[in-house]
Amino acid sequence: MSEEIFSFTPMTYRLNVYIAQQIASQIIGGQLPVGSKLPNELDLCKKFGVSRTALRESIKLLASKGLITSKPKVGTFVQPRKYWQFLDSQLLEWLKDSEDPQHFLQQFLGLRKSIEPAACAFSAQFASDKQREELTQHFNAMTKASKDKDADAWTKADLNFHSLIFQSTSNYFFTPFGNVLTTVYQCFFNHTSIRGHFCIQEHKAVYQAIMDKEPENARLASNILLKNNHELLSLNPA
């Protein structure tokens, strides 16, 4: 494939992302194991039919996500997973086609259990009037979906409900996690819930505590909700 072909396609400006994704898939899938050295620049340029400039942008992108590291005059090597930026939404997109869903979701659920109860407590304390109004809209949509047994409507409302909680903490460090939750939910939806089961009462307890401005009750309600085996990131396949 020649560089000229790429220059006439709509994806030209994202060429570096495409190349990075192709290399990342080999790293994630184990074809390029930890500690292995990437092929040299010339070989990679020939493989993808691109210039060194495009390739170097791809390498920078992979390095920014912790997948690789470059050593001057030595080469570029695959990094151990402990260096990967797992909260990076683009990396999550790349992981969805290669990662074992159940193991991945189990890992993410552990993180969520550690963070979301605190987010609910902050939301109860700091959410603005407008955010409380929006939360009410999302909860009402969840209530309707549960009555109608509409799994698709529930999915949308449930995601909006949880994402807004992170946005309403008045804490900038929580906001990105809400975005990650959205990415994980969208990427792994087929593995995330038992369709037709709606945890409306558990969500109601979280919602009411936030609306009543009771941080500790919100924290407790969130902990109970996340212990429910049928919650958002249940490990049972749909």
HELIX and SHEET records of a PDB file:
HELIX    1   1 GLU A    3  SER A    7  1                                   5    
HELIX    2   2 THR A   12  ARG A   14  5                                   3    
HELIX    3   3 LEU A   15  GLY A   29  1                                  15    
HELIX    4   4 GLU A   41  PHE A   48  1                                   8    
HELIX    5   5 ARG A   52  SER A   64  1                                  13    
HELIX    6   6 ARG A   81  TYR A   83  5                                   3    
HELIX    7   7 SER A   89  LEU A   95  1                                   7    
HELIX    8   8 PRO A  101  PHE A  126  1                                  26    
HELIX    9   9 ASP A  129  ASP A  148  1                                  20    
HELIX   10  10 ALA A  151  GLN A  167  1                                  17    
HELIX   11  11 THR A  175  CYS A  187  1                                  13    
HELIX   12  12 PHE A  189  HIS A  191  5                                   3    
HELIX   13  13 ILE A  200  MET A  211  1                                  12    
HELIX   14  14 PRO A  215  LYS A  227  1                                  13    
SHEET    1   A 2 ILE A  68  LYS A  71  0                                        
SHEET    2   A 2 GLY A  75  VAL A  78 -1                                        
END                                                                             
